[in-house]
């Protein structure tokens, strides 16, 4: 029998998040200083509303400083998410990959974690 090399989806990599539907996992963290302070239920709703239908599943951590969501990998990357959410929290700009730095101090950092393990504790 001829050998077949598996290319799509990629072979299972134990301990690593895999996506077969163009979805990405995003973790957004406010550093709780300056403008980047904890969100209450009302202000957290502005953040989750902004993600809207580009986010399939989302959860705001109880401390109001972290948002994790699974979103549309075609429409979103870390800079886009940082910009969209950063503008809601306060004036600033993207200063490095996935980092929105607020004019009044603090940052919002967006990453693509490679595992669900330990994401929300």
Secondary structure, 3 states (H helix, E strand, C coil): CCCCCCCCCCCCCCCCCCCCCCEEEEEEEECCECCECCCCHHHHHHHHHHHHHHEEEEEECCCCCEEEEEEECCCCCHHHHHHHHHHHHCCEEEEECCEEEECCCCEEEEECCCCCCCCCC
